[in-house]
Amino acid sequence: MELMKNAASIENGETALGIELGSTRIKTVLVNRNCETLASASYEWENQLENGIWTYDLDRAWAGIQTCFTQVAADVRSRYHVPFTKIGAIGVSAMMHGYLPFDKDGKQLAGFRTWRNNITGEAADALTKEFSFNIPQRWSIAHLYQAIRNKEEHVKDIAFLTTLAGYVHWKLSGEKVLGIGDASGMFPIDSATGDYDEGMLVKFAALDDVKPFSWSLKEILPQVLSAGEKAGVLTPEGAKLLDPSGKLEWGSLMAPPEGDAGTGMVGTNSVRKRTGNISVGTSAFSMNVLDAPLKEVHQDIDMVTTPDGAPVAMVHTNNCSSDLNAWVSLFGEFAEAMGHGLKPDKLYGLLFNQTRLADKDAGGLLNYSCLSGENITRVEQGRPLFMRTPHSHMNLANFMLSQLYAAFAPLKIGMDILVREEGVKTDVMIAQGGLFQTPVIGQQVLADALNIPITVMETAGEGGPWGMAVLAVFAKWGMPEETLADFLDTHVFRNPESTTLTPNAKGVAGCQQYIKAYRAGLAVEKEAGTAVQETA
């Protein structure tokens, strides 16, 4: 019966498609009106370091989106025995921040500069001082102002500046808009108006090196929309771009495009005040929905918003699981060479479970997971580094625990500012990401590192594309008077299955000892980056 109901929903277009362009995978999830997953697909891609700038090829983005759509369509036909030609609503999400400028004819003026770059320090510091508001290096306005200060030729021709999600949405719908959560990573948002901060726009326009340009910042930024608003429809050209076979009908409602931080909040039901969530993957970030303003401006705390515009204190780290994944891959190659190849889930589970035998301080082993620069620890160059002393207790258990501690270390340093200096409290902190697909281990390490209870929902592995699909359902079928928080409670998370782990006293003490050594060794990590750069 359930199969027949889902087949009818697909045929009638009572479905929503979430598309997310993450750091290592492009993913799509198709859901019904109850936000239950019907089909999903993924496509691996990776950033490249070109001329000192982390970037992605946008042609590869479209190849991944089209591949995922084709896989979902095939899965639908195979599982539900109906054609996949109609979608009720579509939402696009992607990694936040970055720099994607276009001219009046839609020509891309510069390569996509991603969140991973820390090449805008001069501009970010100047704008933070000018606005009395923290402007991180990742933000689009920092990239734009740095390009201005660098006297880059293309700046005078900018007619549209957007994020990756905004770009894909524009190509599918023709609309130059952005969800408020993603927009808050381009330029500061005034939560009272639900739009870019007018006072800061005026201050930016008054800067001497900005005055010569004929464009105004407000004109080149996307229009800001809140969750639940209509953001256009899938055009005939967009339908062909999404589905090269030409079978997909145009006219699907488009939800406001959002950043991966916003979809992570939706996917963990963390949009109410005093709720929070942590997403871990290539990068890591915590989102803390505030019930009162922060007392101070902090360089390591970003002020962004939920998808419906509530103020959020965000701790963002450029690095999390990349170095860990590289080591696990190395162990996988060894197992393969021994004739005992393991599937990834089995391999991760085997290695993570070794940490149960580890010394709580990881035996004096120390790891820096900096594949790229890390702003929170002031590491400018990406140089993954593993260290030990002659007295360290070197074994597999300690090695893996050190990897997990290192993945969370910058996040802990940032969170300590919120908890210890600002006194921010949350009623619930929910974590999501692939590291939690192995039960208990990563969740317990994170609880010990942050010294707060951590909840993981059964949807921990669903991630952003599912959260974006939920936002598309809300835009299409949500009631006008219904808030996003009420919609999630009533329609999506009626009976959530979750587990909560509290900090273990010995684990907390061990992690604190590890972090003390981690801070002390940062000088070595920074020197390694300089030394390798000088000999390259």
N, C-alpha and C positions, 0 to 999 in steps of 0.2 A: 504494500500500500504506500509506504513512504517513497519507494522508488518511483511509483506512478505520479505521486504528488510533485516530486521534484522535477520529473520529466515535463509535467504540465506547466510548472513555473518557468522552465527554460523555454518552452515553446511560446508561452505567452509574454515573454520578456519581463517576468517578475523576478529579475535577478540583478545583482550588482557586481561589477568587476573592479577589483582593486589592483592597481599596478604600482609597484614600488621599485625604484632604481637605487639599490643599496650599494655599499662600498665594494662588495665582492660578488653579489648576485642580483640579477634582475628577476623579480618574482611577480606572479599574478595569482590572484585567488578569486574564484567565482563563488558567490553566496546567494542564498535565497532571501526572502524578506525577513526571515527569522534570524538572519546572519549566520546560518549554518553553512559550512563549507561544502560545496558541491564538486569542485575540481580545482586543481592548482598546478602550477608549473614553475620552473626556475631555469635560469641561464647564468652561467658563470662569466664574469668579466673582472677586469682588474685595472687599477690606475697605472699610469706610467710616469716616470720622472724624466721630463724632457726640458733640457736647458735650465735645470734647477727648479722646475715648476711641476707639481703633481697635477695630472690632467687625465681626462678620458676622451676618447674619440666618440663624437656624437653619432657617427654612422654606426658604430658598434652598439650604441644604445638602441637605435632603431632595429638593428638585427636581433638584439636580445628581446625587445618588446614583441616583435613579430613572431619570433620563435616560440615565446611563451604563449602567445595567443593561439598559434597553430596547435601547440600541445594541448591546451585547454579544450579547444574545439574537438580535437581527436578523442580526448578523454571523455567529453560529453557524449559524443556519438557512440563510443564503445560502452559506456556505463549506463546511459539512459536511453539509447537508441532513438534519439531525436536530433534533428539538425540544430546547429548553433548559429542562428542568424539574427537574433534580436537580444538586446541587453537593455534593461530598464534604466540603469544608471552606471556611470563610470567615474572613478576617482583616480587621480595620479598623485603619487607621493615619491619623494626622493630625498637623498641626503641634503641637509640644510646648508645654507650659506653659499659662499663661492661667488664667482664672477662670470657672467655670460652676457656680453654686450652685443647689440645688433644695430645696424643702421636703418634708415627709413625704408629701405627696400627689403629688409629682413636678412641681410647678409651678416654672418657672424664676423665680428671685428677682431676678436682675440680668442686664443684657445681657452677652453673652460679651465678656470683656476679653482680648484676644489677647496673644501674645508680643511684639507690636510696641510695646506701651505701655511708657513709662518714667515711670510716675506713682506708683511705690511706693518711691521712694528712701529716704524716712524709715523705713519698715518694714523694708526690706531691710538697711539699715545697722544698725538696732537688733538684728535677728535674727542677723546676721553676728557682731556683738559678743557676743551672748548665747550663741551656739552655738560660737564659735571655728571657724566653718565658713562658707564663702562662700555667701550666699543672694542670687542675682541678682534683679533687679527683675522678671524675667519669671515667676519661679516662682509656683506657685499659693499657697504659704504666704505669700509676700510680699504678694500681692493680698489674701488673707484678712486678714492682720494690718493692712494699710493700711486696709481697710474697717472693721476694729475701731477703729483709732485715729481714723478719720474719723467714728465713731459712726453708721455707716450702719444704718438701721432694719432692713433685711432680715437682718442677720447673726444675730440671735437665733433666726430661724426655719430656719436651715440644717440639713438632715438628710442631705444628700449633696453632696459637692464633687468635681468630676471635671474631666478634660480633654475636648477635642473628640472624640478617639478613644474615650475611656471612655464618653462620652454616647451616641455612635452605637451602640457595642457593647451598652450597656444597653438601648437601645430595640429592638435586634434580638434580644437573647437574654434580657433580664430580669435579667442578672447585673451586679452593681456591682463589677467587677474591673478591673484594669489590669496591663499588662505591666510588668515591673520597670524597663525602660529609661524608659518614659514616666512611671512613678511616681516615678522619681528626679528628675524635673523638677517634681514637686509638693512633695516633702518629702525631706530627706536619707535615704539608704538605708544600712543596715549590710550590706555585702556578705557578712559572715560568717553572718548570719541570713537574708538574702534578704528582709528586711522593713524597714519604716520604723525609723529609729534610735530605740530605746526611751529612751535618755538624753535626747535632744533633745525627744521627745514630752513627757517629764516636765518639762523646762525650759519648754517652751511653755505647758503647763497651769498652771505656777506664776506666770506673768506676771500682774501685778495687773489689767491691763485685759482679760485672758482669763478670769479666775476667775469673773466674774458669769454666764457662759453655762452653760446646762444641758447642752449637748452636750460631748463630748470629741472631740478631733481624730481619734484613732484610729477612732472610730465613724463619722465623716462622710467619711473618706477611703476610696477603693476598696481592696478586697483586692488584695494584690500577688501576681502569678503570674510564673513564669519561662517562657522559651521552651520549647515542647514540652508544657507542661501543658494540660489541658483547661479551657476557659473557658466551658462551657455549650454549648447548641445553639440553632440558629435556631428561634425559636418560631413558631407559626401567625400571630401578630400581626406578628412581625418579617418573615416571608415576604411578607405582604401589603404591609408598609411598603417592602420592597425591590423587590417586583415588583407594581405596581398592577394588572396584568392578572390576578393571582391564579393563574397557572399554576405558579409555583415551589413545590416541595414543601418542607415544613418539616423540621427534624431535622438539618440540616447541622452538623457540628462547628464550633464557634467557637474560634479561636485567641486567646490573650491579646492584647488591643489594644495597639498600640505607637505610639510617636512617630516622626516622620519621621527623626529622627537614628538611631534603632535600625534602621529599615528600610533606611536608607542604608548602614549598616554591613553588614547582611546582603547587600545588593545589590552590595557591592564585596568580599565575603569578608574583612571586616576585624573579626573578633571575637576573634582570638587575641591574647595579650600581644605587645607590640612591633609591632603592626600599627596602621595609622591610615587614616582616609579624610577627604576633604573634600567637602562637598556645597555647591554654589552654585546659587542661584536668587534669589528675592526677598530672602531672607536668605542668610547663609553661615555654615557652621560646620565646624570640624575636630574629629575624634574620635580621641583617642590612647589606646589600650588600654595601661594601665600595668603594668610588671612590678615597680614599687616605689612606695611612697607619695611624694607631693610633700613637699618640705621645709618649705614655707611655705603659708599661706593667701593666695590672690591674688584680689583683687576681680574680675579679668577672666578667671579660670579657673573654670569650673563643674565640680564633681565629680558625675558621673552614672554610669550603668552601661551595659554591653552588654545585649541582650535576654535573656542568660542570667546577668546579675548581676555581671560582672567590672568592676572600677573603671575609669573612663574620665575623662581630663582633656579637657574640652570648651571650645573657644574659639568663642563665638557672636557674630555681628554682626547687627544689625537690618536692615542695608541691604547690598545687593549689586547686583542686576541691574535694579532698577526704573528708575533714572534712565537707565541705558544703553539699556534697551528704549524709553524715551520718545524719546531722541534717534534711535534707529534708525527708530522709527515716523515721526518728522518727516522723515527722509531718504526714507522710503517714500512719504510724501505728495508730496514734491517730485518723485520719479520718476514717480508717478502723474500729476501735473499736467503733466509733460513728455511723457506718452504712452508711458512705458516702465515701467509697473508691474511689480514683481517679487514673486515669492512670498517669504515670510519667510526660508526657508532660503537662498535665493539672495541675498537682500538682506544678511543677516548675513554670509554668506561673502564677499561683495564688499567690505563695509566692514571686516571683520576683516582681510582679506588686505592692505588698505592699510597696516596697521601694519608690514609688512615694510620699508616705505620710510621709517619714522619715525626721528627722532632718539631715541636710547636713553633720554633723560630726558624724552621727549615735548615737546621744544622749549620748555620753560619754561611750558607750559600747565598749568593746575591745575584739578582738578574735585573737588567734594564731592557724593557720591551720597546725601545724607541726605534721603530722602523722609520718613522719620520720625526721631525722636531716635536717637542712637547712644551707648550706654553706654560702650563702650571708649574713645571719644574725648571723652566727657563733653559731647556735644552734646545739649541738652535738646529743642530744637525741630527738626522736619523742615523744612529749607530747602535744596533742591538748588541748588548754586551752581557756576558755571563762571567761572574767572578767568584773566586773562593780563596781562602787562605790555606796555609799548610795545616792549620788546625781544624778546618771545616770538616763536617761529617758528610762525606760525599757518598750518597747512594741514590737509588731511583726515587724512593719516596720523598726525600728531601728536595731532590731536583724538581720534581713535579709540583711540590708545594711552593717552592720558590717561584716557579713559573706563574702559578695562580696568584700569589701575593703580588708579584710584579705587574700582572695584568690589571690589578685593582689599585695599585699604589697611588698613581696620580689622582684617581677619583677620591680616594680616602683623604689625600692632602687637601683637595678642594672642599670636600664635605666637612672637614674639621672646621673650616671657616664658618660655614653656615650653622653648625651645631654649637661650637664653642664660643664663637665671637658674636653671632647674631641670635643665638638661642632659638633657632627655627625648630619647631616640632611638627611631626606629622603623625596622624592617627594610624596610617598604614603606609608601608613602603613595599611596593610590589616590583619584583625583578623579572626581566624577560631577556631572552637571547639564547643562542645555541649552547652556550656553556652550561645552561641549566637543564639540558636534555638528559645529561647523566644525573640521576636523582641524588639529592642531598649534598654532594661534595662541593660544587661551586657555590651553592646556596649557603652552606655553613661557613665556608671561607669568607664570603662577602659579609655575612652577619658578624663574624669575628673581626674582620677588618674595619667595618664601620661602627661596630659596637651598638647595633640596633637590630631589632627583629626584621627578618626578610621573608616576605611571602612570595611564593611562586604559584601561579595559576596553571591549570592544565593546558591553557592556551599559550604557555611560555614560548613554545617553538613556532607559533603562528606568525607573530611579528607584525611588521608594518603593513604589508599588503592586505592582510585581513582587517587591520584597523582602518585602512583607507576604504575598503569595501563597506565597512560599517558606516563610515561617514557618508558614503554614497547612498546607502539605504536611508540614512537620516535625512539627507537632502531630498530624496525622492518621496519617501513615505512618512517622514516625521510630521507630527502635528504642529501647526503654526505656533501654538502657545507652549509647546513642550521644549524644555531646556535640553541641552545635550546630556547633562548629568542624569536627568530624569529618564531620558530615552535609554541610556545605557543600563540604568538600574532596572527599568521596567521591561525592556524588550530584549536585552542582550545578555545581561549577567543575572538572570533571575535566580539561578541555582549554581553559582560558580563552585567548582571543585578546586581547592587550593591547599597548600601546605605552608605552615609558618615555622621557621626555625629561629630560635633565640640565640644570642651570643653565648659561647662557651668560655668560661672565665680563663681557662688555660690557653685557649685559642686566641682570645683577645690579648692576653699578655705576650704570647709568642709573636703575634702579628705586630704589636707595638715595638717589640725588640727588633723585629725585621725592618720596620719602617725607620727606626732610629738609624740603623746601619745603612739603609737605602738613602736617607738624607745625607749622611756623612760621605757616602760614596759618589754623590752626584758630581763632585768636582772631577772625579776620574772619568765618568761618562762624558762630561763636557769636553775634557781634554782629549778623549779618544776621538770625538767628532772632529776637533781641530786638527789632530795629528793625521788622521786619515785623509782629511780634505787637503792638507798641505802636501801629502805624498801622492795624491791622485794624479 
